[in-house]
Amino acid sequence: MVPRGNVSGTETSWDNGRVRRLTTYETRREQFQSPAAAILFPLSLREYVTSLREFRPDIVIISGYSPFLLVEPLLAARLLGIPVVYDVLDSWILMSEFHQGRIRNWLRKSVERFALSRGNLVAGVTRTQLKLLESCYRLNPEKLVLAPRGANLSQHSQVQTTPDYDVIHIGPPREYYDNEGMLDFVARLSSLRRGLRVLFLGIEEGPVKTRLERDLDAHGLSGAVDLCPPVHPSEVSRWTRRAKSGLIALTKNPLYRAAVSTKAYDYVVAGIPILFLGLLDSEQAEFVLKHGIGRVCETPEALAEQTDALLSDDKALRDVRNNAEAAIPSLKWDQVLKPFYERVAALIPRNQGRIPG
């Protein structure tokens, strides 16, 4: 179940399930803004309760960062006696660092703390993130479980293509990226490698693209970087295989030591080295170094020099590709989520059959 936005229709059928779109607070916020949308909260709760009674699930898994999206299904599940599992991808502990409004961020974190403390299980993507949740929200460590992101092997292919880009970056500039460092890295690498070609994938038309084009021009990179629009997730692997390496640049904010970029898995599946610009004592750096699948540096200049050496060394590139192949079995979804599945399954027997008709 997801909030209904501008997508037409209320339900979509998939081979492995259904997606139902509900009219929730998030839907009404787009129409009426706050606080008018909050006044209609009971109607949202009724939609959740009605759908849960129809689906009769054993578990409700909640994933999102909107405070209302965390609380509405929680209350509905509690009314029906269904256990709740939170899948925390992004927490307001981190996001509040880049969102304005001290009172607003305090409120969001307070709601998040309220919701997570009342879930039966809270899953986080890294151990550092779980420690942050435990310490900042005073969560019971017995309710925490590690559920790392995994590699989507449906996109995996051992068929090698001839790369026509030296570096690819997936996704537009974001507040928690080292956007300036990323441009400095490309500029320095351009001075080291004649004819450098870089691809930024996922750049939509609009202010973000205009600003990025201006920044690239200021760094003398207009001719070296291609900006391509977003593609369907199934198409990402086709683009990553066109590159010799994949770039990740994260903010130096200490809280983001907890983060591992989802694009890291896209690069691993493509068998290309990860170029990580960020803190050396971070989960992302550990991910790269543990598997031997790239280079890690804290400065753009150092990363550019290491990248130039790597891209000029066919043996080093083969070693990274072989290491990526060796790492993939341990990064598959069914492998990394085994502990999570076991913890979730343990919640079910105690609650089966309790949903009122």
C-alpha positions in Angstrom: 0.0 0.0 0.0 1.4 3.4 -1.0 0.0 7.0 -0.9 -2.0 7.9 -4.0 -0.4 10.8 -5.9 -0.9 11.9 -9.5 -0.9 8.2 -10.6 -4.2 7.2 -12.1 -6.0 4.1 -10.8 -6.1 2.7 -7.3 -4.5 -0.7 -7.7 -1.9 -2.4 -9.8 -1.4 -6.2 -10.1 2.1 -7.7 -10.3 3.1 -11.3 -10.7 4.2 -11.4 -7.1 1.5 -9.2 -5.5 -0.6 -6.0 -5.8 0.0 -2.3 -5.2 -2.9 -0.4 -3.7 -2.8 3.4 -3.7 -4.6 5.0 -0.7 -5.7 8.5 -0.1 -3.6 9.4 2.9 -2.1 12.5 4.6 0.6 12.6 1.8 -2.1 12.6 -0.8 -4.1 15.4 0.9 -1.0 17.4 1.6 -0.4 17.8 -2.1 -4.0 19.2 -2.4 -4.6 21.2 0.7 -1.2 21.7 2.4 -0.7 21.4 6.2 -2.4 21.6 8.6 -5.6 21.1 6.7 -4.5 17.7 5.5 -3.8 16.7 9.1 -7.4 17.4 10.1 -8.5 14.6 7.8 -6.2 12.1 9.4 -9.1 9.9 10.6 -10.1 9.3 7.0 -6.6 8.1 6.2 -6.6 5.7 9.2 -9.9 4.3 8.0 -8.4 3.6 4.5 -5.5 1.7 6.1 -7.8 -0.3 8.4 -10.1 -1.2 5.5 -7.3 -2.4 3.3 -5.5 -4.4 6.1 -8.8 -6.1 6.9 -9.1 -7.1 3.2 -5.5 -8.2 2.8 -5.2 -9.9 6.2 -1.4 -9.7 6.3 0.7 -11.5 8.9 3.1 -8.6 9.1 3.0 -4.9 8.2 6.4 -3.6 6.9 6.6 0.2 6.8 9.3 2.0 4.8 9.3 5.7 4.4 10.5 8.9 6.0 7.3 11.1 6.1 6.2 11.3 9.8 2.6 10.5 8.8 3.6 7.6 6.6 5.3 6.1 9.6 2.4 6.6 12.0 -0.8 6.0 10.0 -0.1 2.4 9.1 1.3 1.8 12.6 -1.9 2.9 14.3 -4.0 0.8 11.8 -1.9 -2.3 12.4 -2.1 -1.8 16.2 -5.9 -1.6 16.0 -5.9 -4.9 14.3 -3.2 -6.6 16.3 -0.8 -7.0 13.4 3.0 -6.8 14.2 4.9 -3.9 12.6 8.3 -3.9 11.1 10.1 -0.7 10.1 12.5 -0.8 7.2 14.6 2.4 7.8 16.4 3.5 4.6 16.7 7.1 5.5 16.3 8.5 9.0 15.6 12.1 10.0 18.7 11.9 12.2 20.7 12.2 9.0 18.2 14.1 6.8 17.7 16.9 9.3 21.3 17.9 8.7 20.3 19.2 5.2 16.7 20.3 5.8 15.8 23.8 7.0 13.6 24.5 10.0 14.9 23.6 13.5 11.4 23.1 14.9 10.2 21.2 11.9 13.2 18.8 12.1 12.7 18.4 15.8 9.1 17.4 15.2 10.0 15.0 12.4 12.6 13.3 14.6 10.1 13.2 17.5 7.5 11.4 15.4 10.1 9.1 13.9 11.3 8.2 17.4 7.6 7.6 18.6 6.9 5.3 15.6 10.1 3.3 15.7 9.9 2.7 19.4 6.5 1.2 19.0 7.4 -1.2 16.1 8.0 -4.8 16.8 11.2 -4.8 14.8 13.4 -2.0 13.3 15.7 -2.9 10.3 18.6 -0.7 9.3 20.9 -0.9 6.3 24.3 -0.6 8.2 25.6 -1.3 11.7 26.5 2.3 12.1 23.0 3.4 11.3 21.5 1.0 13.8 23.9 2.4 16.5 22.7 5.9 15.6 19.0 4.8 15.9 19.7 3.1 19.2 21.6 6.0 20.8 19.6 8.9 19.5 16.1 7.4 19.9 16.9 5.1 22.8 15.5 2.1 21.1 15.6 -1.4 22.6 18.6 -3.1 20.9 16.7 -6.4 21.0 14.3 -4.9 18.4 17.1 -3.9 16.0 18.2 -6.0 13.0 20.6 -5.5 10.2 19.1 -5.6 6.7 21.7 -4.3 4.2 20.8 -3.4 0.7 21.4 -6.2 -1.8 22.5 -6.7 -5.3 19.8 -7.1 -8.0 21.1 -10.0 -10.0 18.3 -9.7 -12.5 20.5 -7.0 -14.0 23.7 -9.1 -13.8 25.4 -10.0 -17.0 28.9 -11.4 -17.6 28.7 -10.2 -21.2 31.4 -7.6 -21.6 30.8 -4.5 -23.7 33.4 -1.9 -24.8 33.1 1.1 -22.5 32.7 4.5 -24.1 32.8 6.4 -20.7 35.6 6.6 -18.3 33.4 7.4 -15.3 29.6 7.2 -14.6 27.7 8.8 -11.8 24.1 7.7 -11.2 21.7 10.3 -9.8 21.5 14.1 -9.7 23.4 16.3 -7.2 21.9 16.0 -3.7 22.4 17.8 -0.4 24.2 14.9 1.1 26.7 14.4 -1.8 30.0 16.2 -2.0 28.9 18.0 -5.2 31.8 20.4 -5.3 34.3 17.7 -4.6 32.7 15.6 -7.4 33.3 18.4 -9.9 36.8 19.1 -8.6 37.6 15.3 -9.0 36.3 15.3 -12.6 38.3 18.5 -13.4 41.5 17.1 -12.0 41.0 13.8 -13.8 40.3 15.6 -17.0 43.7 17.3 -16.7 45.4 13.8 -16.3 43.5 11.9 -19.0 43.2 13.4 -22.5 39.8 12.8 -24.0 38.1 12.0 -20.7 34.4 11.1 -21.0 32.0 11.2 -18.0 28.3 10.4 -17.8 25.9 11.8 -15.3 22.8 9.6 -15.4 19.5 10.7 -14.0 19.5 14.4 -14.7 16.1 15.8 -15.4 15.3 18.9 -17.4 14.9 21.9 -15.0 16.8 24.0 -12.5 19.0 21.2 -11.3 20.3 20.5 -14.8 20.7 24.2 -15.5 22.7 24.7 -12.3 24.9 21.6 -13.1 25.5 22.7 -16.6 26.7 26.1 -15.2 28.9 24.4 -12.7 30.5 22.1 -15.3 31.1 25.1 -17.5 32.8 26.9 -14.6 35.1 23.9 -14.2 35.9 23.8 -17.9 34.1 20.4 -18.2 31.2 21.1 -20.6 32.7 19.0 -23.4 33.8 16.2 -21.2 30.5 15.4 -19.4 27.2 14.0 -20.8 24.0 14.6 -18.9 21.4 11.9 -19.5 17.8 11.8 -18.2 16.6 9.2 -15.7 16.0 5.7 -17.0 13.9 2.8 -15.8 15.7 0.7 -13.1 15.8 -2.2 -15.6 17.9 0.0 -17.9 20.5 1.1 -15.4 22.8 -1.9 -15.9 22.9 -1.2 -19.7 24.4 2.3 -18.8 26.8 1.2 -16.1 28.3 -1.4 -18.5 29.2 1.5 -20.8 31.6 2.9 -18.2 35.0 1.9 -16.9 34.3 3.0 -13.3 31.5 4.4 -11.1 31.7 7.4 -8.9 30.2 7.9 -5.4 30.8 11.2 -3.5 29.3 11.6 -0.1 29.3 14.5 2.3 32.0 14.7 5.0 29.3 15.2 7.6 30.3 12.6 10.3 26.7 11.3 10.6 26.9 10.0 7.0 29.6 7.5 8.0 26.5 5.3 8.4 25.6 5.5 4.7 26.2 3.0 1.9 25.0 4.3 -1.5 22.6 2.1 -3.4 24.5 2.9 -6.6 27.4 0.9 -5.1 25.5 -2.3 -5.8 24.8 -1.2 -9.4 28.5 -0.7 -9.9 29.4 -4.1 -8.4 26.9 -5.9 -10.5 28.4 -4.2 -13.6 31.8 -5.3 -12.5 33.3 -1.8 -12.6 35.4 -0.3 -9.8 33.8 2.1 -7.3 35.5 5.4 -7.0 34.5 6.7 -3.5 35.1 10.3 -2.5 34.4 10.5 1.2 35.4 9.6 4.8 37.8 6.8 5.2 36.2 5.6 8.4 32.8 5.2 6.9 30.6 2.2 6.0 30.9 3.0 2.3 34.7 3.0 2.5 34.6 -0.3 4.4 32.3 -1.8 1.8 34.7 -0.9 -1.1 37.9 -1.9 0.7 36.5 -5.1 2.2 35.7 -6.5 -1.2 38.6 -5.0 -3.1 36.3 -3.3 -5.6 37.6 0.2 -6.0 39.5 3.1 -4.7 38.7 5.3 -1.6 40.1 8.8 -1.0 39.1 11.8 1.0 40.3 14.5 -1.5 39.3 15.0 -5.1 43.0 15.3 -6.1 44.0 12.0 -4.6 41.0 10.2 -6.0 41.7 11.6 -9.5 45.3 10.4 -9.4 44.4 6.9 -8.2 41.6 6.7 -10.8 44.0 7.7 -13.6 46.4 5.0 -12.5 43.6 2.4 -12.2 42.0 3.1 -15.6 45.5 2.8 -17.2 46.1 -0.6 -15.7 44.3 -3.4 -17.4 45.4 -6.0 -14.8 44.0 -3.8 -11.9 40.7 -3.5 -13.7 40.5 -7.2 -14.2 41.3 -7.7 -10.5 38.4 -5.4 -9.5 36.1 -7.2 -11.9 37.1 -10.6 -10.5 36.6 -9.3 -7.0 33.2 -8.0 -7.9 32.2 -11.4 -9.3 33.5 -13.1 -6.1 31.5 -10.6 -3.9 28.2 -10.9 -5.7 27.1 -14.2 -4.2 27.4 -12.8 -0.7 25.6 -9.6 -1.7 22.5 -11.2 -3.2 19.2 -10.2 -1.6 18.4 -13.7 -0.4 21.8 -13.9 1.4 22.0 -10.5 3.0 18.4 -10.6 4.2 18.5 -14.0 5.8 18.8 -12.7 9.4 16.0 -10.2 8.7 13.7 -13.0 7.3 14.3 -15.1 10.4 13.5 -12.3 12.8 10.3 -11.4 10.9 9.2 -15.0 10.7 9.5 -15.3 14.5 6.8 -12.6 14.8 4.2 -14.4 12.8 3.1 -17.5 14.8 2.2 -15.4 17.8 -0.1 -13.2 15.8 -1.8 -15.4 13.1 -5.5 -15.2 13.0 -5.9 -12.1 15.2 -7.1 -9.8 12.4 -10.8 -9.0 13.0 -13.0 -9.7 10.0 
